[in-house]
């Protein structure tokens, strides 16, 4: 009797488990999607900053070529 109860419970659990996993996976994927989108926006902001810094550096090095040498002063 106990064995049949365990088998019955495991059968019920096995039909419930995949649904539970599916729900967890979807919510996990949804959370990750938002994180990826946040990373993407951060990346574009960082790239824009890097580009502006590069432009500033280029303009500075062309304005002051004597400071552009790698020799120690």
MODELLER restraints for C-alpha pairs under 7 A, 6 or more apart:
rsr = mdl.restraints
at = mdl.atoms
rsr.add(forms.Gaussian(group=physical.xy_distance, feature=features.Distance(at['CA:61:A'], at['CA:68:A']), mean=5.79, stdev=0.5))
